[in-house]
Amino acid sequence: ELSLFPSTRKEPSPDGKVRFLWSGYLGEHKGIMILLHALEKLSEDETLRGRWQITIAGDGHLRSKVEAGLAALKLKDDARFVGRLPRTDLLDLLRGIDVMVLTSVWPENEPVTLLEAIASGTAQIATRIGGNVGLVENMKSGFLVPPGDASELAGAMRGYIVDPALAAVHGNYNSDRRAGFDEVHTIDNLESILASLEIAKENSAQPVLPAEPVILCGRA
């Protein structure tokens, strides 16, 4: 719900530091180990020292490896692992984030984290796979990178670190388009599609199918 995300304009942080957030299940399909490899590459660049910070939120069967990997990188204040957070705490955290990062290596449908980035006016980095492509406008709302490529991921993150204003530009682009991703708007679109199919069905003796599959998911 958009009401959970105040519509505010992003500005670069006064301290010049770019803050990233990775949130999800700590499993192979989410590409969490790819993220650690990217962080290692960033940590090797002395010119970036103290200019960025990432928060990793979530839980899963790779948790011990993630914690051990972060400890081995000795990133100190540059990386925070906070475990699984209540949704309210996660939304509070998101308000102070510049860039949302999604590293999935499997094709997700419509990742909530990318929708939350749009709703909160936060820049995005996501893998060029599945539904991510429909939620990230490359070089407008964020960056799309090849799945499983730590070097490209690190490069996208570095782009924001060296130019913090770019994160604000991309975040504000998301803020400007967030109404188009509101659930009410989405339901209206689905109802319009179904209504058009019903009209076409009434006027045709042949079965009428949409050009693309329509899958409705919900809960009571």
Salt bridges, closest charged atoms under 4 A:
ASP15 OD2 - ARG19 NH2 2.75
GLU28 OE1 - HIS61 NE2 2.81
ASP45 OD2 - ARG158 NE 3.51
GLU46 OE2 - ARG49 NH2 3.23
ASP59 OD1 - ARG63 NH1 3.66
GLU67 OE2 - ARG63 NE 3.73
ASP92 OD1 - ARG95 NH1 2.50
GLU108 OE2 - LYS30 NZ 2.87
GLU116 OE2 - ARG87 NH1 2.50
GLU137 OE2 - ARG177 NH1 3.43
ASP176 OD1 - ARG9 NH1 2.67
